[in-house]
């Protein structure tokens, strides 16, 4: 049986391992940390006794390969789908984004035209700009089989390095429209500012998320912690299907001889030999796996060091009373861009009725019973350039003022505790020219393949891109096996 080493236990590595084992390959997965999931992880809050996600991870209805991975591994019931999205306008009014009984791409048109905090002219010009953006550039969604945008010519805007902010201004969008419409639409989806987002990335979000099908815009939110989903549940599924998982074992480097990888060497002194090596680590960590001469022999990877990172900040807030009646809302024109609410801890999912009881609670839960009078919210700040954990007092103060302006009940609420988590390299920056730096999954070393949302999948830094990259990497292995069979 063909043996495959998957290096990295993030979502791309998990998806690759699932696809490989289903293809009849013998798989061993190496993860440097003690938990699987990579950036989709959680920390333990000792006061509530719960696992809290470092940052809010969501998917959209257009994420088809991610949805297939969830069904394959049995975690689809760990997520809740929302067919309505709520926007709190700068006027404090709550607006609803939902599909009208119209065919795509017109299903969201009534919602866009109802945004009363923009003038009627701004709304009409925004619709025209959306149509122009969606119909320009390459057409047709990328496919998993094709490896997506390989060989496609980028549009003129991309070739000239134009950002979506510049493109929108050329198409008659006012500064208010950029701040109050296009930022909520694109910044949260791409985790980057309009002044840095490429036209290519913005077009992709608009097409796939809002115009191609009637359910592409829907938000899919975890119902339990990410640690429970990816470390515990997906990890258990992989082990049940024969994958050998090495938690806490960091691969130090890959040994290459005669143009092939012959062994992996771990930091603990162990090593192993496999038929194929699938590298699924963040782009910033790829180079350390190879000696300088080997790296020089991989020119297709040289450009990944030019991929910039984009930060995301998550503000975790525990209150003594509820004030948010919505499960989530986009906060238009504010520092805090999204807010997500969780039910009281006494009612939150802790391996109860909706999910398999086989997932053991955290070891510390017995010492820290849930607090029924605590109410948890998370405020997300994407493209958090300039926000540092040391500025948490200022961030807390400003976000609370914003929440008080929207929900007067916040003034009476007591903030029990708060935590600011800033991930400087949460995702890669979708700046102009990015697509030319992203490598395909196959490399010039025949038994070495790549996975990661940063590889060329046609998608931005999302869970969908991570899953697609894992599937494409396994497809490359199978194609190589076929050529040598």
C-alpha positions in Angstrom: 0.0 0.0 0.0 1.2 3.5 -0.8 2.3 5.4 2.3 1.7 9.1 2.6 3.0 11.5 5.3 0.8 14.6 5.9 2.9 17.3 7.5 0.5 19.7 9.3 -2.7 19.1 11.1 -4.6 22.3 10.1 -7.8 22.1 8.0 -5.9 21.5 4.8 -3.9 18.7 6.3 -7.1 17.1 7.8 -8.9 17.4 4.4 -5.9 15.8 2.6 -5.8 13.0 5.2 -9.5 12.3 4.8 -9.2 12.3 1.0 -6.1 10.1 1.0 -7.5 7.5 3.3 -10.7 7.3 1.2 -8.5 6.8 -1.8 -7.0 3.7 -0.2 -3.7 5.2 0.9 -1.9 4.6 4.2 -1.7 7.9 6.0 0.3 9.2 8.9 -0.3 12.8 10.0 2.3 14.9 11.9 1.2 17.9 13.8 3.6 20.1 15.8 1.0 21.2 18.3 -0.9 19.0 20.8 -4.2 19.7 19.0 -5.4 19.5 15.4 -7.1 22.3 13.6 -4.3 24.8 13.2 -5.7 28.3 13.1 -9.2 26.8 13.7 -8.5 26.3 17.4 -9.8 27.2 20.8 -8.4 28.3 24.2 -9.8 27.2 27.6 -11.5 29.8 29.7 -11.0 28.6 33.3 -13.8 30.7 34.8 -16.6 29.4 32.5 -15.0 26.0 32.0 -15.5 26.2 28.3 -13.4 26.1 25.2 -13.6 29.4 23.4 -12.5 29.8 19.8 -9.5 32.1 19.2 -11.4 33.7 16.4 -14.8 33.4 14.8 -14.7 31.0 11.9 -17.6 30.9 9.5 -18.3 29.4 6.1 -20.7 30.5 3.4 -23.3 28.6 1.4 -20.9 28.8 -1.6 -18.3 26.7 0.2 -19.2 23.4 -1.5 -16.0 21.4 -1.0 -15.9 22.4 2.7 -19.5 21.2 3.0 -18.6 17.9 1.4 -15.7 17.5 3.9 -18.1 18.2 6.8 -20.5 15.5 5.5 -17.7 13.1 4.9 -16.3 13.3 8.4 -19.6 13.6 10.1 -19.3 17.1 11.5 -22.0 18.8 9.5 -24.3 18.8 12.5 -21.8 20.9 14.4 -22.7 24.0 12.3 -25.8 26.1 12.0 -26.9 27.7 8.7 -28.4 31.2 8.7 -30.4 32.3 5.7 -30.8 35.9 7.0 -27.9 38.2 7.7 -28.4 41.3 9.8 -26.6 44.7 9.3 -26.7 47.4 11.9 -26.5 50.6 9.8 -24.6 53.8 10.9 -28.1 55.1 11.6 -28.6 52.4 14.2 -31.4 50.7 12.2 -31.2 47.0 11.7 -31.4 45.9 8.1 -31.9 42.3 6.8 -30.0 40.7 4.0 -31.9 37.7 2.6 -33.0 36.1 -0.6 -36.1 37.4 -2.3 -38.2 35.1 -4.5 -36.2 36.0 -7.5 -33.6 34.0 -9.5 -29.9 34.5 -9.1 -28.3 37.0 -9.5 -31.3 39.2 -8.6 -32.2 37.4 -5.4 -30.4 39.9 -3.1 -31.3 43.0 -5.1 -34.2 44.1 -3.0 -32.1 43.8 0.2 -29.3 46.0 -1.3 -31.9 48.6 -2.5 -33.4 48.7 0.9 -30.3 50.0 2.7 -31.7 53.3 3.8 -28.5 54.8 5.2 -27.3 55.2 1.6 -28.9 57.6 -0.8 -31.0 56.2 -3.6 -28.4 57.3 -6.1 -25.6 55.6 -4.2 -27.7 52.4 -4.1 -28.4 52.4 -7.8 -24.7 53.2 -8.6 -23.6 50.3 -6.3 -25.9 47.9 -8.2 -24.4 49.0 -11.5 -20.9 48.6 -10.1 -21.7 45.1 -8.8 -22.9 44.1 -12.3 -19.8 45.6 -13.9 -17.5 43.8 -11.5 -19.2 40.5 -11.8 -19.2 40.4 -15.5 -15.6 41.6 -16.0 -12.5 39.3 -16.0 -12.4 35.5 -16.3 -15.8 33.9 -16.3 -16.9 30.6 -14.8 -16.1 29.2 -11.3 -12.9 27.3 -10.9 -13.2 23.6 -10.5 -11.4 21.2 -8.1 -10.4 19.0 -11.0 -8.9 21.8 -13.0 -6.8 23.2 -10.1 -8.7 26.4 -10.7 -7.0 29.5 -12.2 -3.9 27.8 -13.7 -3.2 29.3 -17.1 -6.0 31.8 -17.0 -5.1 35.3 -18.0 -5.8 37.8 -15.2 -7.9 40.8 -16.1 -6.4 44.2 -17.0 -7.1 45.6 -13.5 -5.0 42.8 -11.9 -2.2 43.2 -14.4 -1.9 46.8 -13.5 -2.0 46.2 -9.8 -5.3 48.1 -9.3 -7.0 47.6 -5.9 -10.8 47.3 -5.5 -10.9 50.7 -3.8 -9.4 52.4 -6.9 -11.7 50.3 -9.2 -14.8 51.3 -7.2 -13.9 55.0 -7.3 -13.5 54.8 -11.0 -17.0 53.3 -11.2 -18.7 56.1 -9.4 -18.7 54.9 -5.8 -18.6 57.5 -3.1 -16.6 57.3 0.1 -19.8 56.6 2.0 -20.6 53.7 -0.3 -17.1 52.3 0.2 -17.3 52.5 4.0 -21.0 51.6 4.5 -21.5 49.0 1.7 -18.4 47.7 0.1 -16.4 47.3 3.3 -19.1 45.2 5.1 -19.4 43.2 1.9 -15.7 42.5 1.2 -13.5 43.2 4.2 -15.0 40.6 6.5 -15.0 38.0 3.7 -11.4 38.7 2.7 -9.9 40.0 6.0 -8.2 42.9 4.2 -8.9 46.6 3.6 -10.4 47.8 0.4 -7.1 49.7 -0.3 -5.3 46.4 -0.4 -7.8 44.0 -1.9 -7.3 43.0 -5.5 -10.0 43.3 -8.0 -9.6 39.6 -8.7 -10.4 38.7 -5.1 -13.3 41.1 -4.8 -14.8 39.7 -8.0 -14.6 36.2 -6.7 -16.5 37.0 -3.5 -19.2 38.9 -5.4 -19.7 36.1 -7.9 -19.4 33.0 -5.6 -20.9 34.5 -2.5 -23.7 36.7 -3.7 -24.5 36.2 -7.4 -24.0 32.7 -8.6 -26.7 30.9 -6.6 -29.4 31.9 -4.3 -27.8 30.3 -1.2 -24.2 31.3 -1.7 -24.5 34.2 0.8 -25.8 32.2 3.7 -23.7 32.1 6.8 -22.6 28.8 8.4 -21.5 29.2 12.0 -20.1 26.6 14.4 -22.4 25.4 17.2 -19.6 24.0 19.3 -15.9 24.9 19.8 -13.5 24.5 16.9 -11.3 22.3 19.1 -14.2 19.9 19.5 -15.0 19.9 15.8 -11.5 19.5 14.3 -9.3 18.1 17.0 -11.7 15.8 18.7 -14.3 14.8 16.1 -12.3 14.9 12.9 -9.3 13.5 14.7 -11.4 10.6 15.9 -12.9 10.0 12.4 -9.4 9.9 10.9 -8.1 7.4 13.5 -11.2 5.3 13.0 -10.4 5.2 9.3 -6.8 4.1 9.8 -4.9 7.4 9.9 -2.1 7.4 12.4 -1.9 10.8 14.1 1.3 12.1 15.7 0.3 15.1 17.9 3.1 17.2 19.3 5.6 15.9 16.8 7.2 18.6 14.8 8.8 17.8 11.5 12.2 19.5 11.4 13.2 18.9 7.8 12.7 16.8 4.8 15.7 14.9 3.4 16.0 15.0 -0.4 18.2 12.8 -2.5 18.4 12.4 -6.3 15.5 14.7 -6.8 13.1 12.9 -4.4 12.2 13.2 -0.7 13.5 10.1 1.0 12.8 10.8 4.7 11.3 13.2 7.2 13.2 14.1 10.4 11.3 15.2 13.5 12.5 17.5 16.3 12.4 14.6 18.8 15.1 12.7 16.7 12.7 10.3 15.1 12.4 9.9 11.3 10.3 8.1 8.8 10.3 7.1 5.1 7.2 7.3 2.9 6.2 7.1 -0.7 4.7 10.6 -0.8 5.1 13.7 1.4 2.3 16.2 1.6 3.3 19.5 3.2 0.3 21.3 4.7 1.9 24.0 6.8 1.5 27.8 6.6 3.4 29.4 3.8 5.7 31.1 6.2 7.0 27.8 7.5 7.6 25.9 4.2 11.2 27.0 3.7 12.4 25.7 7.1 11.6 22.2 6.0 14.3 22.2 3.3 18.1 22.7 3.3 19.3 25.8 1.3 20.4 23.7 -1.7 17.1 21.9 -1.9 15.2 25.2 -1.6 17.2 26.6 -4.4 16.1 23.6 -6.5 12.4 24.5 -5.9 12.1 27.8 -7.9 8.3 27.4 -8.0 8.2 28.1 -4.3 10.4 31.2 -4.3 7.4 33.6 -4.7 5.6 32.4 -1.6 8.0 34.4 0.6 6.5 37.5 -1.1 3.0 36.7 0.1 2.0 39.2 2.7 -0.1 38.5 5.9 -3.2 40.2 7.1 -4.2 40.4 10.8 -7.5 39.7 12.5 -8.5 40.7 16.0 -11.1 39.0 18.1 -12.6 40.7 21.2 -14.1 38.1 23.6 -16.6 39.7 26.0 -18.5 38.0 28.9 -21.5 40.0 30.3 -23.8 39.6 33.3 -26.9 40.0 31.1 -28.0 39.6 27.5 -28.5 42.5 25.2 -28.3 41.0 21.7 -31.4 39.3 20.4 -29.7 38.4 17.1 -27.2 35.5 16.6 -24.9 37.8 14.7 -24.8 41.2 13.0 -22.5 43.2 10.8 -21.7 46.6 12.4 -21.5 49.0 9.5 -19.0 51.9 9.7 -17.6 50.9 13.1 -14.3 49.5 14.5 -16.0 46.3 15.4 -17.2 44.8 12.1 -19.2 41.8 13.3 -20.6 40.6 16.5 -21.5 37.0 17.3 -23.6 35.9 20.3 -23.7 32.6 22.0 -26.6 31.3 24.2 -26.1 31.3 28.0 -23.6 28.7 29.1 -26.3 26.6 30.7 -28.0 26.2 27.3 -24.9 26.0 25.1 -23.8 22.8 23.5 -21.6 20.7 25.7 -21.9 17.3 24.0 -25.6 17.2 24.5 -28.6 16.2 22.6 -27.7 17.4 19.1 -24.3 15.8 18.9 -22.6 12.5 19.7 -21.9 12.0 23.4 -18.7 10.2 22.6 -16.8 13.5 22.7 -15.4 13.8 26.2 -15.7 17.2 28.0 -12.6 19.1 28.8 -10.7 17.7 31.7 -11.2 20.9 33.8 -15.0 21.0 33.3 -15.7 19.1 36.5 -13.8 21.8 38.5 -15.4 24.7 36.7 -19.2 24.1 36.2 -20.9 26.3 33.7 -22.1 29.7 34.8 -25.7 30.2 33.8 -25.7 33.9 34.3 -22.9 34.7 31.9 -23.5 35.9 28.3 -20.7 35.7 25.8 -20.2 37.8 22.6 -17.3 38.0 20.2 -16.6 41.1 18.2 -14.4 40.6 15.1 -12.1 43.2 13.6 -10.8 42.1 10.2 -7.8 43.8 8.5 -6.7 44.7 12.0 -3.7 46.6 10.9 -2.3 48.7 13.8 -4.2 46.9 16.5 -1.9 45.4 19.1 -2.8 43.4 22.2 -1.2 46.2 24.3 -4.0 48.5 23.1 -6.7 46.3 24.5 -8.0 49.0 26.9 -8.6 51.4 24.1 -10.2 48.8 21.9 -12.5 47.6 24.7 -13.5 51.2 25.4 -14.3 52.1 21.8 -16.1 48.8 21.0 -18.3 49.2 24.1 -19.2 52.8 23.2 -20.2 51.5 19.7 -22.3 48.7 21.3 -24.0 51.2 23.7 -25.0 53.4 20.8 -26.7 50.4 19.1 -28.1 48.6 22.1 -28.8 50.9 25.1 -29.0 47.8 27.3 -25.2 47.6 27.2 -25.1 50.6 29.5 -26.6 48.6 32.3 -24.6 45.5 31.6 -21.6 44.7 33.6 -18.6 43.4 31.7 -17.4 40.4 33.7 -14.2 39.9 31.8 -12.7 40.4 28.4 -9.9 39.1 26.2 -8.4 40.5 23.0 -6.7 38.0 20.7 -4.8 39.5 17.8 -3.4 37.1 15.1 -0.9 39.1 13.0 -0.7 36.5 10.3 -4.3 35.2 10.5 -4.6 34.9 6.7 -2.7 35.9 3.6 -3.3 39.4 2.1 -5.3 39.3 -1.1 -3.4 42.2 -2.6 -2.9 42.7 -6.4 -0.5 40.2 -7.9 -1.2 37.5 -5.2 -2.4 34.9 -7.7 1.0 34.9 -9.5 2.7 34.1 -6.2 0.5 31.1 -5.2 2.0 27.8 -6.2 0.0 24.8 -7.5 -0.1 21.7 -5.4 2.3 19.7 -7.5 6.0 20.5 -7.2 9.1 19.7 -9.3 9.9 16.9 -6.8 7.7 14.0 -7.9 6.8 12.7 -4.5 6.3 16.1 -2.8 3.0 18.0 -2.9 1.6 21.0 -1.2 -1.6 21.9 0.6 -2.8 25.0 2.3 -5.3 27.8 1.6 -2.3 29.8 0.3 -1.8 27.4 -2.6 -3.5 28.1 -5.9 -7.1 27.1 -5.3 -8.9 30.1 -6.9 -10.3 31.0 -3.4 -9.1 33.5 -0.8 -7.9 32.4 2.7 -11.0 30.5 3.8 -11.9 27.1 5.1 -13.1 26.3 1.6 -9.7 27.1 0.1 -8.0 24.9 2.7 -10.2 21.9 2.0 -9.8 22.3 -1.8 -6.0 22.5 -1.5 -6.0 19.2 0.5 -8.2 17.5 -2.1 -6.1 18.8 -5.0 -2.9 17.6 -3.3 -4.2 14.1 -3.0 -5.4 14.3 -6.6 -1.8 15.2 -7.6 -0.6 12.1 -5.7 -3.0 9.8 -7.4 -2.1 11.2 -10.9 1.6 10.6 -10.1 0.8 7.1 -9.0 -1.1 6.5 -12.2 1.8 7.6 -14.4 4.2 5.3 -12.6 1.8 2.3 -12.4 
